[in-house]
Amino acid sequence: MEATIDDFQRLDMRVGRIVDVDELPEARKPSYRLTIDFGPLGVRRSVAAAKTGYSREDLLNRQVVCVFNLPPRRVAGVSSEVLVLAATEADGTLRLLQPDRPAELGSKIT
C-alpha cells in the first residue's frame, strides 16, 4: 500500500534532546525510559528499546527525531508519549535517527 503526501503530512515529527535516561527493567526488550526536551513544545517521555545499541551516556544530550502526535501508549507500565524514530538492523539493533547537525529543539521534520 502506498502512502500519500497527505498521510505523511498528518505525522507531526519533531527534533528533541534526550535530557534523562532511566533503566526500565520491567520491559520485555532491554529498554530505557527517555525524557525528551522539545524546547517551546515542552518535555515528553518515551520508552525506547535502545539498550542493546546505546549506553545511558550515549543517549544523554543526544538529539533525536520523534513522532509527536501519536496517542500515548503504555509500555512496561510507563506512558510513552512520543515515538522515537530509529532504523532497525537485521539483528534487531536500533540506530536512532538524528539531524546531521544540531537543530533547534521542537523543529518540525518536513
Beta strands, then each sheet from edge to edge (+ up, - down):
strand 1: 13-23
strand 2: 32-37
strand 3: 43-48
strand 4: 63-67
strand 5: 73-75
strand 6: 78-80
strand 7: 83-84
strand 8: 86-88
strand 9: 94-96
sheet 1: 3+ 2- 1+ 4- 7+
sheet 2: 5+ 6-
sheet 3: 8+ 9-
end
